[in-house]
Amino acid sequence: MKRSRSVILATVTALIAGGAATYFGGDASAATACAPAWSATAVYVGGNSAAQNGHNYTAKWWTQNESPATHSGQWDVWADNGVCGGSTPTTTPPTTTPPTTTPPTTTPPTTTPPTTQPPSGTLPAHFLTGYWQNFYNGAAALKLASVPTTYDLIAVAFADATSTPGGVSFTLDPGLAGQVGGYTDAQFKADIATLHSRGKKVIISVGGQNGTVSVADSGSATNFANSVYSLMTTYGFDGVDIDLENGINPTSMASALRSLRAKAGANLIITLAPQTIDMQSTGSSYFALALSIKDILTVVNTQFYNSGSMLGCDQNQAYSQGTENFLTALACIQTQGGLRPDQVALGLPASSSAAGGGYQSPATVNAALDCLARGTNCGSFKPPATYPGLRGAMTWSINWDVSNGNAFANTVKPHLATLP
């Protein structure tokens, strides 16, 4: 998210699709040694190996309690590396055939076991996120308590970098305060409490176009976690949004977020707001971060704008921003890449003034939500599966939406309640 958006000339990056694993038969003596036996209670991350039923498997992303023998299809978490230990498998079918319970091209992804489903507090099954601008740039200036009740999750934009590596702070912008007749820390804290009384959640966003926070090692990760937790206890924030547009270290940021989770507890809300190009491939730093914290991640609100054309999950063509096909063809990259549908939301500008490019009508956003969740109202592109758990939508920003007569929230929020 940016204070003033400019079109990013992004290079179209090919989606790295997981190929179907190959069944290795032949002489048992040629089989490789078996990795440690898979355990249902162990946590595996991308690149970890485990053996089950005479086969070696490699995890593609974070997983727990998902058996390699039944979760090694093309779009599943495990890659089958073939026979191990000098014997052929007796119970696992050739993995060139997808698991019969979840054919990737005809049915939605399987439901993640409860042990891997992070709590979402009082957030609805499908919810609307909006960014509140702690600065003035021509959009409607608002005190936090004036945010329309249509928004379920409010991201305060933005925290400020400190001189301590990884550290962040928060200060109310004097320009905003001047626009709203004065605004003090005490009033801001009281407004967060007011939003809580309405059943809303409020998080602090880190980054934006001008964000310079860098979490690149263990020390800065610790500083980040400590400073964000301090803001949470000081102001009453319910979590953190990562909106770093100038590079991200997935290993260090994952460490920071896990440390924050340990401090804040299971109700911590963690959201990510990557640019479109950041979610084209599981090999990108943002996608790698999302998968590495999949067990504690609330939602990824990809900014489906300011990007130019991008490849979709079909790898068939580049889809133009500002179209329904762009939303549906790119959103399924995330589900096929390993995120649960409930961790995927569509991020759009609230008006044509809010971004340099990619604005589309709220009615088109609703059609894309229908296409992804139900398989209806699709454009010329139809996703390979339906995702009824799709989490919802996000907009930049609440202020721009208010300036535009609340067209985004008033159109999209009621529609979210109709999704399965």
C-alpha positions, 0 to 999 in steps of 0.5 A, spaced: 500 500 500 502 506 498 501 514 500 500 515 492 500 509 488 504 509 481 504 503 476 509 498 477 512 495 471 512 488 473 516 483 469 511 477 468 514 471 472 512 464 470 508 460 475 512 455 478 507 449 478 508 443 482 509 437 477 506 430 478 511 425 482 513 419 478 512 412 480 519 408 481 519 401 480 524 396 478 530 393 482 529 394 489 536 394 490 537 400 487 532 404 491 535 409 495 535 410 503 529 412 507 528 418 510 526 418 517 519 416 518 513 421 517 510 423 524 503 425 524 505 430 530 511 433 527 512 440 523 515 439 516 517 445 512 519 446 505 524 442 503 524 437 509 524 429 508 520 424 511 518 416 509 512 413 509 510 406 506 517 405 502 517 411 499 521 418 500 517 424 500 519 432 500 515 437 503 513 443 499 511 448 504 509 447 512 505 441 514 503 437 520 498 431 520 498 431 513 500 424 511 505 423 505 501 417 502 495 421 501 497 428 500 502 427 494 498 429 488 500 435 484 497 440 488 498 437 495 503 438 500 508 432 499 512 431 493 513 423 492 521 422 491 520 414 489 521 408 492 526 407 498 529 402 503 530 396 498 522 394 497 517 397 493 511 400 496 505 395 498 499 400 500 501 407 496 498 407 489 502 410 483 503 417 485 502 419 477 494 418 479 492 424 484 489 422 490 481 420 489 479 424 495 481 431 492 482 431 484 486 437 483 482 439 477 475 438 479 474 439 486 476 444 491 482 443 496 481 438 502 480 441 508 486 443 513 486 439 519 483 443 525 491 442 528 493 447 522 487 452 522 489 458 526 484 461 530 481 468 527 478 470 533 471 474 532 473 475 524 467 472 520 468 466 515 468 472 510 470 479 512 472 485 509 479 489 510 480 496 509 486 500 510 486 507 515 490 512 513 494 515 518 496 521 513 492 526 509 493 526 501 486 528 499 482 522 501 477 523 506 480 525 513 477 520 518 478 519 526 479 511 527 472 511 530 469 514 524 471 508 520 464 505 517 461 499 520 462 495 514 469 494 515 471 488 519 478 489 520 482 495 520 489 496 518 492 502 521 497 505 515 503 505 517 508 504 523 514 508 522 521 505 522 526 507 528 533 507 528 534 500 531 534 495 526 527 492 525 524 496 530 518 500 529 514 505 532 507 509 531 506 516 531 499 520 529 500 524 523 500 532 525 497 533 518 491 528 519 490 531 526 490 538 523 484 535 518 480 532 523 480 538 528 486 535 533 487 528 535 491 525 541 494 518 543 489 518 548 483 519 543 486 514 538 487 509 544 479 510 545 477 509 538 481 503 538 477 501 544 470 503 541 472 499 534 473 493 539 466 494 542 463 494 535 466 487 534 471 490 529 479 488 529 484 493 528 492 491 526 498 495 525 501 495 518 508 495 517 511 498 510 507 501 505 511 505 499 515 509 504 516 503 509 524 502 510 523 497 516 528 491 515 528 485 518 534 481 515 537 477 521 536 474 528 537 481 532 532 485 527 527 479 528 527 480 535 527 487 535 521 487 530 517 482 535 518 486 541 517 493 538 510 490 535 508 487 541 509 493 545 505 497 540 499 492 541 500 492 549 500 500 548 494 501 543 490 495 543 492 493 536 490 485 535 495 484 530 500 486 524 500 487 517 506 486 513 506 491 507 513 491 505 514 493 498 522 494 498 524 487 499 523 482 505 527 476 508 522 470 509 526 467 514 528 472 518 521 475 518 518 468 519 522 468 525 520 475 528 512 473 527 513 466 530 516 470 536 511 475 536 505 470 536 509 466 542 508 473 546 501 475 543 498 468 543 493 464 539 489 470 537 494 474 534 492 476 527 497 476 521 496 479 514 500 480 508 499 485 503 504 483 497 504 486 490 501 482 485 508 480 482 510 477 489 505 472 489 506 469 482 511 463 484 512 459 491 519 461 490 518 469 491 520 471 498 513 473 500 510 467 497 515 463 501 514 467 507 506 466 507 507 458 506 513 458 512 508 461 517 501 458 514 500 455 521 499 462 524 497 466 518 490 469 518 490 472 510 494 474 504 491 480 501 494 481 495 494 487 491 491 486 485 493 492 481 498 497 479 502 491 476 500 491 469 499 484 466 501 477 469 500 470 468 495 466 471 495 459 474 493 456 468 500 459 465 496 460 458 497 467 457 498 474 461 491 477 464 490 484 464 489 488 470 483 491 471 479 485 469 475 479 473 480 474 469 486 478 472 483 476 479 480 469 478 486 467 474 491 470 479 488 468 486 488 460 484 496 461 484 495 462 491 491 456 492 495 451 488 501 453 491 499 451 498 495 456 501 488 454 504 482 458 501 481 461 507 488 465 507 486 468 500 483 475 499 482 480 493 485 486 494 483 492 490 483 500 490 477 503 493 476 508 487 480 510 481 484 515 485 486 510 490 491 507 485 495 508 479 492 502 475 488 496 476 481 499 479 475 495 477 468 496 479 466 493 486 460 489 482 466 486 478 470 484 484 463 481 487 463 477 480 470 474 481 468 472 488 463 468 486 467 465 480 472 463 485 467 461 491 462 458 487 464 457 480 459 462 477 459 469 474 466 467 471 469 471 465 472 467 460 477 464 465 474 459 470 479 456 475 481 449 476 477 448 482 472 452 487 474 455 493 468 456 498 473 458 504 475 464 500 476 469 505 474 475 502 476 482 500 481 488 502 481 495 499 486 501 499 483 505 502 477 506 507 479 514 506 478 513 499 472 509 499 469 514 504 471 519 498 467 515 493 461 514 497 463 508 500 461 504 494 466 499 495 464 497 502 457 498 501 457 493 495 462 488 497 461 487 504 453 485 503 456 480 498 461 477 502 455 474 507 452 470 501 458 466 500 458 459 502 
